[in-house]
């Protein structure tokens, strides 16, 4: 298995995550894409965490922005490196994720050759069909960047006008793989699906089709998998909880343990040692007979 990690901070937690993931099999490896603007990127260039020779750093990372096509570019680099190193399956994770079942149980389910990725056809597809000029500045703080924040609203107004004009002339943005689907950015895929991504993602990035889109990382891989492997789609097996109306998941804590254990999911997100380090003391995934006892022990 290859664990493909998107990270930008929290080096201590990232190191613990890698050690936990790689402890269960000497054949597995991790690949890290560290945001090029981050201090983490500079730190990892000097020293890699985890077992020697089994942790690899993407040598040409991108500067990643939330909701921007740079997130797809970072994923493409991870996929490329995983295939160069050779793997049977790969899991795309963030540094704020954590495994919830044992590797053996995960491997047994992966033998079915399914693409563990969320796919919701048509959901929020307008994010891929409109053109936003402000995608480099989606998370400006209006209290600190008042002028820039106001300017982005003018950019949005201009974008809406251009979209309406294009629509009147019947010039919609292309859909090279059919109607866009939606899904979580995080997935687990077999090698043949990775090879498809390694072929299609560079083409899509070079074409410029992702420019001006919003959160295309939540549309590109689900759409590609639905197009090329429509009969092999399963859930993405991530335990995640979004507060009502929020665009980011909430941080999990020890009170979520019973629900996590019952979910059957493979990974949970988001976790933070600074918020609640409960996950750092979890055993390997509990088996069904002793799951309730272990949950009770941890909660106590």
N, C-alpha and C positions, 0 to 999 in steps of 0.2 A: 504494500500500500504506500502511496505517496500522500503526505499531508501538505497541502498547499496553503500557506499562511499569509494573509494580508495583515500587516501590522504597521503601527506608526509610533507607539509609545509602550510604557509598562514593560521594560526589558526583563525584570525579575519574574513577572507572571508569565511572560512568553517563554522564558527558560524552563519554568516548571511545567508548562503545557507540553513543550517539546519532549522533556524527559519522561513525562507520563505517557505520551503517545508512543514513543519509541521503545519503552521498556518492555513491551509485550511481544516483540518479534525483532530479531537481529536483521531481518531482510527489509524492514520498512525504512523510509527516509522522509525527511522534511525539507521543503523548499520555502524560503521566506522572501516575500516582496516587501521591503521596507520603503515607505514613502521617501522619495528622494530629498524632500525638504526637512525631514525629521532628524533629530539627534540620534535616533535609533539606527538610522542608516549608517551614520559615521561610526557608531559604536560597534555594529556588526561587521563592518569592514575590518576592524581590528581584532575582533574575537567572536567566533560563533559559539552559541550555546550547544549543549547536548553532546551525544557521543561523537567522537572524532570521525570524520569521513561520511557521516550519515545526515549531516545538516548542510544545506547548500543555500547560498544567497544569490538571488537574481542580480546579475552584474550590471544591468542597465535599467534600473527602476525608473518609474515616472513619478512626477509630482501629482499626487492623487487629490482630487477635490470631490466633496460630497455631491452626488447627483450628476456628475460630469462624466463624459465618455472616457476620461482617464482611468476610471475604475475598470472598464472593460479592457483597456490597454494593459493594466497591471495584471488582470486575470490571464490575458493572452501570454504574457511573459512567464507566468507560473506554469501554464499548460505546456508551453514550449520546453521549459526546463525539465518538467516531469517526464515528458516523452524522450528527451535526450538521455536521461538517466535510466529510463525503462521502468515501467510499473504495470500492474494488472488493473488496479483501481486507484482513483484519486479522490480526495475529499477537499473541497474548498472551505477553509475556515478563516476566522479572524483570530487575533490574539486575545479576544475576549470570549472565546468559546472554550468548552471543556467536554471531554467524552463522558457518556453516561452509561454505556454498556461495555463489556469486554471486547477485545479484538476478536476472540474466537466466535462470539455470537454474531458480531458484525460480518466476519468473513463468511460464515455459514449462509447469511442472507444475501451477501454479494454474489454468491455462486449462481444465483438465478440470472445474472447478467442484466438486471434492470437498471434504468437510469433514475436514480433517486433525486428527483428535482420537481419542484412545484411548477405546475403548468395550468394557468387559468386563461383560456382563449378569450381574447378581446378585452380583458379587464384593463382599464386605464390606458388603452391603446392610443388615446389622443396625445399622450406624452411623447410618443414616437412620431406622430404625424404633424404636430405643430412645430414651429421653429422659434426657439428662445434665444435671444441675444445675450442674456444675463447668466448663462450657465456657469461661468467662472466665478460668480459672486452670489451663489444661492444662499449662503449662510452668513451674510453680513449682519453685524450687530447694529440695529438702528440707533442705539444709544451712543455708540462710539464712532460709527461711520455714517453720520446723518446725510452728508452730501452724496456719498457713493450709493447709499441705500435709496435715496430719492431718485438718483439717476437710473437705477435698475428698474424702477417702476416706469420710467419713461421708455426704457428699452423694451419692457414688456408690452407697453401700449403700441409701440411701433411694430413689434412682432405680431400682435393680434391684427393690426391693420394689413400687414403684408400677407398673413394667412388668409384673411377674408378676401383680399384681392386675388390671390392665387386660386382660391376656391371658386370665385366667380368665373374664372377662365378654365375651370376643370383641371387645374394642375396640382393634383395632390402629391404629397411626398411618396416615394416608391415604397413598396413592400416586397422586397426581393425574395422573401421566404413565405409569402402569404400573410394573412392578418397577424398582427403582433399578439403574442401571448404575454402573460405576466407571471412572475414567480419570484420567490425569495432569491437573493443573490447567491445563497449558499447551496451546495449540491454535493453529491457523491456519484461518480461516473466510472464506467468500465473503460478499458483502453481504447476500444473502437470509437466510443463517443469522444474521448479526448483527441483522437486523431482527426475526427471531424472538426472539432473546435480549432485545432492547430491549422487546419486547412482554410476554414471559413472566417475565423476572427481577423486574421491579417488582411484579407480581402475587404472585409467590411470596414475596418479601420482606415485602410488606404483610400476607400471610395469617398470618404467624407460624409457618408450617410448618417453617422451618429452625431455629427455636430448639430448643436441647437436642440438636441433632445434632452429630456428630463428623466434622470434615473434609468438610463438605458441598460444599466447593469441588471435591472430587474426584468428586462424584456428580451435581451439578445439571446442568452443561453437557453431560457425556456422555449423561445421561438425556434431556435435551431434544433433543439432536441425533438420538439413536436413535429418539425418538418422531416427530419431524417430518421427518427426512431419512434414513430407514433404509437407502436404497439408494445413499447418497452418502458413506458413511463410509470413511475411510482412516486410516492411522496418524498419530500426532501429530508425527512427524519430529523428535524431540528426542533427542540423544545424552545419556544420563544413566546413572550407575552408582551403585547402592545397595550399601553394605556389608551383609553378612549381618545380618538382624534390625534394621537401622537404619530410622528413619522419615524421615530426610533423606538426600539424595544426598551422596556424597563430593565433595571438591574435585578437579577434574581437573588434570593437569599434562602436561608435554611428553611423558611416556612414553605418554600416551593418543593421541598424534597419529596413528599408523598406523591404529588402530582407528577413530578419528573419521573419517579420510579415506575408509576403506573402507565406512563405514556408510551413506553417502548421505543422512544426516540434514541438516536445514537449520540447526539451532541446537544448541549444546552448553550444558550447565549441570551443575554450578556451576563458575564460574571466579572467581579472585581474584588481583588483581595482587600483593597482599601474600604470597600463597601461592606462586604461580609465574606471572610475567607473560608466559609463552610466547605467549598468544593475542594480545597487543598487537602483535606483529610478523608475524602471519600475513598472507599475501597474500590477494587475493580467492580464492574457492574454486578449487582446482586442477582443471584438466580431466583427464580420464582418462589421456592420454598422459604428462603430466608430474607426475602426482600422487605417484608413488613417489619421484621425484627431489627434489621439494620436501619431502616428509616426511623424507627422509634428511638434507637440508640443515638443516632445523630441529632434528632430533634431534642432529646433529653440533655 
